[in-house]
Amino acid sequence: MAELVLRVATARRISLHQATLEVRNSQNAWVFPSWCAELFNLGEEGGLRARSESRGMIKDLTRACETWASDVSEGRDYRTRRLRLGDIPLVGKILKAAGMDEVSVKVPVIIPGEEYRYFLFLNDLLRSPQKAA
């Protein structure tokens, strides 16, 4: 957390106090604790529905963490799309024979997807200094 505050202060050239306030009041910092509270409340509630819903929430968190473990910008700055060029008539057969029938393309993301909505604060903590703020 301290590293995030320092990165924000450095990137925006503001005081540590102001950076601390900005990080604490950021939308991402408000959304994640509400997700945690909802998960905690489901644990307290018990019951089949609550357990099922909490398992789904944990699965979403695990998926986001696994994605960001390999690339912290995936889903936030860009999405990796796979194009199957082998499906193009005529040219596709040539590309398939050459082993170039699939291409990965990084498409910029304007608004991060719903699956990452609650976890963007964690992403803020993981980002490298050059990607801060």
N, C-alpha and C positions, 0 to 999 in steps of 0.2 A: 504494500500500500504506500509506503514511504517512497519507494522508487517511482511509482506512478505520479505522486505529487511532485517529485523532483523533475520528472520528465515534462510534466505540464508547465511547471514554472520556467524551465529552461526553454521549451519550445515557444511559449508565449511571452517570454521575458517579463514575468510578473513575480511578485514576492511569493515566498513559500506560504504565507498566511492566505493570500488571495487564491493561490493554486489549491490549497487544502479546501477552502470554501467551494471552489468550482467543482472539484472532484466529488465532494460530499453532496453537493446539490445537483449533480448531473442526473439526467433522466435514467441512465444506466445504473447509477448507484441506488436509485429509488426502486427500480423495478425488481432487481435481484432479491433484496430482502423480502419483498412481498411474495415472491415465488417460494422462498424458504419458509415463510410463515404459513403459506398454503399447504406446503408439504408437511410441515410439523402438525398443523391442524388435522390433516388427513390421518396422520399417525395416531393422534389422540382420539379421533373419532372411531377408529376401528371399523369393522364390518367389511364385507366382501367388496362393495363398491369403492370404499375408501382405499383398500389395499390395491385394488386393480388400478385405480387412478394414480396412486402414488408410485406404483411400479412403472406406469407409463411416463411419469414425470422424471423418474430416475433414469429411465431408458433414454429420454431426450437429452438429459444432462450428460450421460455417458457418450452418446453419439456426438454431441458438440465437443466434448473434451477429446475424443479420439480424432475428430477432424482437425482440431486446433493443435493437437500434439504433433501432427506432421506438417501443418501449414496454418499459422495463426491468422493469415489473411483470408483464407477460404471461407466463403459465405458472408464475409463482412465487406471486403474490398472487391472481391470478384467471386464468381462461381465457375468451376471447371466444367465445361460441357464437352461431350465426346461426339464428334461428327463421324458418321459412318459413310465414308466416301465410296465404299464398295457397293452401295445401293444405287449409285448413279449408273444409268444404262451405258453400256459400251466402255466408257472411261473407267467405271468401277471395276470391271473385270481386269483391266490392265493394272490398276492400283492394287487390287487384291493379289494378283500374281507377284507384284513387287513387294508385297508385305506392307503397303502404305494405305490400307483401306480404312484405318481409323486414325483420327487426329484429335488431340485435346486442345481446346481453346479456352482461354481465360476471359470470361465476359464480365465487364465491370458491373458492380452492384450499386444501385442508387439507394435503395432502402433494404437493409438486411432482412432476410426471410423470417417468417413467423417462428420457425424452429429455433432461431437464435435469439429471439426477443428478450428472454429473461436472462440470458447468459452473456450479454455484451459487456457487462461490468467485469466478468472474469476475463474476457478477451482483452479489455483495457489493461488489466494487470499483467497479461502475458506478452503484450506487444513490445517489440524492440524499441530502443530509444529513437531511432530515425522514423518510426511509424507513429510516435506519440502525438497526441493532440492533433 
